[in-house]
């Protein structure tokens, strides 16, 4: 994990504002929002995460999303230009899936 992502995760855990380079964390009354290059890529609530690549399926976007998802036992991988979400540890979620196709606006229960 990149140093910026370690700092980002720390800010998410502490529910505090963070801005470094192209990544920003904003805390609202209801969620923690993660921005990459000004695009909201994650909205983290108490019981769910809403994810988006904002149609930028880049290595950096996937890396930031993976850093967030690693907190909950999930990760994104790519096969034949398609992104998938994998749950390595189902105990972190009420959902009993292992691999689903990623799409912008996907909701993951945590």
Secondary structure, DSSP 8 states (H G I E B T S, - for coil): --HHHHHHHHHHHHT--EEETTEEEEE-SS-EEEEETTEEEEEE-SSEEEE--TT---HHHHHHHHHHHHTTTEEEEEETTEEEEEES-GGG-S---SEEE--TTEEEE-
